[in-house]
């Protein structure tokens, strides 16, 4: 699928080289188009794209607090509806911290009320803007500044929160996962979400070279490996039915993904690290079984 030539998230922003978040926003905005209003919670995306008086946004864009991008989007949608405007799309945006943790209350309210808003979560799996602290979306055993490995720890002891299922549990029409390594799939899913009348949720996996510990030129490779190992599953869920699962011809072992990132390097050095690698492999294997990933 050919991508839209127009850019609604422009170059010139201050994101790190190889920033998955910036690429995710660029693709998501291509799928949204010019007749839209975007909200954006505090976080990396806001910081790099809108240092006053500069902006990378080519559509109306409003910065919200960390916790209320969804609430702001809901209010904008209600205002447009009161004006009789049923064509301008509202896209609320946030990172994983501002979505699955701090902002989950306002997101839940937006989904429950079924506002005609597409919510896009850019999932870089930690609070990257404030110091690489763990979030509810941080993977098991990952090292962050608040979940460092040590003599009694292998890193983050909690499993990654399944925000897609949480969103779907509100009874909304459409949720989907996407990855910057699969741009056509990403754009298609955001377009589909925007075309639905009602609340929708798309979560985009956006690797972070700074927080994950790899060279910026490897971002797409890292993102692709997350999918190819089964640790990040690409699928959509329409009216409660799972669809468009990205099947894998030859699923790769999780070590191929983990060994490329400094946030997991302790697993290859610590005593009994192999047991932790087995646990992560089990997570991928359960995903493969749940979604029938293996062809």
C-alpha positions in Angstrom: 0.0 0.0 0.0 1.4 3.4 -1.0 1.6 5.8 1.9 0.1 9.3 1.8 2.7 11.8 0.6 1.5 14.7 2.7 3.2 15.0 6.1 1.1 16.1 9.1 4.0 15.4 11.6 6.9 17.2 10.0 10.6 16.8 10.3 12.7 19.2 12.3 11.6 17.9 15.7 14.1 17.1 18.4 13.6 13.4 18.9 16.7 11.2 19.2 18.1 9.6 16.1 16.2 6.4 15.4 13.3 7.4 17.7 10.5 4.9 17.2 8.0 7.2 18.7 8.6 9.9 16.1 8.2 7.4 13.3 5.0 6.1 14.9 3.5 9.5 15.1 4.4 10.3 11.5 2.7 7.2 10.2 -0.3 7.6 12.5 -0.8 11.2 11.2 -0.5 10.1 7.6 -3.4 7.7 8.3 -5.4 10.5 10.0 -5.1 13.2 7.4 -5.6 17.0 7.5 -9.2 17.2 8.7 -8.3 16.3 12.3 -7.6 17.6 15.7 -5.0 15.9 17.9 -4.4 15.9 21.6 -1.1 14.8 23.1 -0.3 14.1 26.8 2.9 15.3 28.4 5.8 13.0 27.4 8.6 12.6 24.8 6.3 13.3 21.9 5.1 16.6 23.3 8.6 17.6 24.4 10.4 16.9 21.1 7.6 18.3 18.8 6.5 21.5 20.4 9.2 23.6 22.0 7.7 27.1 21.9 7.5 28.7 19.5 8.2 25.7 17.2 5.9 22.9 16.2 6.1 19.8 14.0 2.3 19.5 13.8 0.5 20.4 10.6 -2.9 19.9 12.1 -4.5 21.6 15.1 -2.7 20.1 18.1 -3.3 20.5 21.9 -1.0 19.6 24.7 -2.7 18.0 27.7 -1.5 17.0 31.1 0.1 13.6 31.6 -3.2 12.1 32.7 -5.9 13.5 30.5 -5.3 13.3 26.8 -8.4 11.1 26.4 -10.5 13.5 28.5 -9.4 16.4 26.4 -10.1 14.5 23.2 -13.6 13.6 24.6 -14.3 17.3 25.3 -13.2 18.3 21.8 -15.4 15.6 20.2 -18.4 16.8 22.2 -17.8 20.4 21.2 -17.5 19.5 17.5 -20.7 17.4 17.8 -22.5 20.4 19.4 -21.4 22.5 16.4 -22.8 19.9 14.0 -19.3 18.9 12.8 -19.4 15.2 12.1 -16.4 15.1 9.8 -13.4 16.4 11.7 -11.6 13.4 13.4 -10.3 13.6 16.9 -7.1 11.7 17.7 -6.0 11.5 21.3 -2.4 10.5 21.9 -0.2 9.4 24.7 2.8 7.3 25.6 2.4 4.1 27.6 2.9 5.8 30.9 0.3 8.5 30.1 -2.0 5.7 28.8 -1.9 2.5 30.7 -0.9 4.1 34.1 -1.5 7.8 34.7 -4.1 8.3 32.0 -6.0 5.0 32.3 -8.9 6.6 34.2 -9.7 9.2 31.6 -9.1 6.7 28.8 -11.6 4.3 30.5 -14.1 7.1 30.7 -13.7 8.0 27.0 -14.1 4.3 26.0 -17.1 3.8 28.3 -18.9 6.8 26.9 -17.9 5.7 23.4 -16.8 9.1 22.2 -16.0 9.3 18.5 -12.2 9.5 19.2 -9.3 7.3 18.1 -6.8 6.9 20.9 -3.3 6.1 19.9 -0.8 4.8 22.4 2.9 5.0 21.5 4.3 2.2 23.5 8.1 2.5 24.2 7.6 0.5 27.4 8.8 2.9 30.1 8.7 6.6 31.2 11.4 7.7 28.8 10.9 11.4 29.1 11.3 11.5 32.9 14.2 9.2 33.4 13.5 5.7 32.0 11.3 4.5 35.0 9.3 1.4 34.6 5.6 1.6 33.5 2.8 -0.8 33.5 3.9 -1.6 29.9 7.5 -2.5 30.8 8.3 -6.1 29.8 9.1 -8.7 32.4 12.8 -8.7 33.5 13.6 -5.4 31.7 16.0 -3.1 33.5 14.9 0.5 34.1 16.0 3.1 36.6 13.3 2.0 39.0 13.6 -1.8 38.3 17.3 -2.3 38.2 18.8 -5.8 38.3 20.7 -6.7 41.4 21.6 -9.5 43.7 17.9 -10.2 44.5 16.4 -9.0 41.2 16.4 -9.7 37.5 14.8 -6.4 36.6 11.1 -5.6 36.3 9.2 -8.3 38.2 5.8 -7.6 36.7 4.3 -8.7 33.4 3.5 -6.2 30.7 -0.1 -4.9 31.1 -2.5 -6.1 28.3 -3.9 -2.6 27.5 -5.5 -3.9 24.3 -7.7 -6.4 26.2 -8.5 -3.7 28.8 -9.7 -1.4 26.1 -11.6 -4.1 24.4 -13.3 -5.0 27.6 -15.2 -1.7 27.4 -17.2 -3.1 24.5 -15.8 -0.7 21.9 -15.9 -1.6 18.3 -12.2 -1.8 17.4 -8.8 -2.2 19.0 -5.6 -3.0 17.3 -1.8 -3.5 17.8 0.7 -2.1 15.4 4.4 -1.8 14.9 6.6 0.8 13.2 8.4 -2.1 11.4 5.2 -2.8 9.5 4.2 0.7 8.2 1.4 -0.3 5.8 -0.3 -2.4 8.5 0.1 0.5 11.0 -1.5 3.0 8.6 -4.3 0.6 7.6 -5.2 0.0 11.3 -5.2 3.7 12.2 -7.3 4.5 9.1 -9.8 1.7 10.0 -10.0 3.1 13.6 -10.7 6.6 12.3 -13.4 5.4 10.0 -15.4 3.8 12.8 -18.1 6.0 14.5 -17.2 5.6 18.2 -14.2 5.0 20.4 -11.3 3.0 19.1 -7.9 2.2 20.4 -4.6 1.5 18.6 -1.4 0.6 20.4 1.8 1.1 18.5 5.1 -0.6 19.5 7.8 2.1 19.3 11.3 1.1 20.3 13.4 3.6 22.1 17.2 3.5 21.4 18.0 5.6 24.5 15.8 3.7 27.0 16.3 0.2 25.5 20.0 0.6 24.8 20.8 0.0 21.2 22.1 2.0 18.2 19.5 4.3 16.5 20.0 2.7 13.1 18.7 -0.6 14.6 15.2 0.6 15.5 13.3 -1.1 12.7 15.3 -4.4 13.2 14.5 -4.3 16.9 10.8 -3.6 16.2 10.6 -6.4 13.7 12.2 -8.9 16.0 9.6 -8.2 18.7 7.0 -9.3 16.2 9.0 -12.2 14.8 9.6 -13.7 18.3 5.9 -13.5 19.3 6.6 -11.0 22.1 4.6 -8.3 20.3 1.6 -9.7 18.4 0.0 -7.8 15.5 -3.7 -8.2 15.3 -7.0 -6.4 15.3 -10.2 -7.0 17.3 -13.5 -5.9 15.6 -16.7 -6.2 17.6 -15.0 -8.7 19.9 -13.7 -10.9 17.2 -9.9 -11.3 16.7 -8.9 -10.7 13.1 -5.9 -9.9 10.9 -3.3 -11.8 13.0 0.2 -11.6 11.6 1.2 -15.2 11.3 4.9 -16.3 11.5 6.5 -18.7 9.2 9.6 -19.3 11.4 9.2 -17.8 14.9 12.5 -16.8 16.3 13.8 -17.4 19.8 13.4 -14.5 22.2 17.1 -14.3 22.7 17.5 -12.8 19.2 15.4 -9.9 20.3 16.7 -9.5 23.9 20.4 -9.8 23.3 20.4 -6.6 21.1 19.2 -4.4 24.0 21.2 -3.3 27.1 18.0 -3.4 29.2 18.2 -7.2 29.0 22.0 -7.7 29.1 21.9 -8.8 32.7 20.0 -11.9 31.7 23.0 -13.1 29.7 25.5 -12.4 32.6 23.7 -13.2 35.8 23.7 -16.7 37.4 20.5 -18.5 36.5 19.8 -15.9 33.8 19.0 -18.7 31.5 16.0 -19.6 33.7 14.7 -16.1 33.2 15.1 -16.3 29.5 13.0 -19.5 29.6 10.3 -17.5 31.4 10.3 -14.9 28.7 10.3 -17.6 26.0 7.2 -19.0 27.7 5.5 -15.6 27.4 6.1 -15.7 23.6 5.0 -19.3 23.4 1.7 -18.5 25.2 1.2 -15.7 22.8 1.8 -18.1 19.9 -0.7 -20.5 21.3 -3.4 -17.9 22.1 -3.2 -16.3 18.6 -2.1 -19.4 16.6 0.9 -17.5 15.4 2.9 -20.4 14.0 1.9 -21.4 10.4 
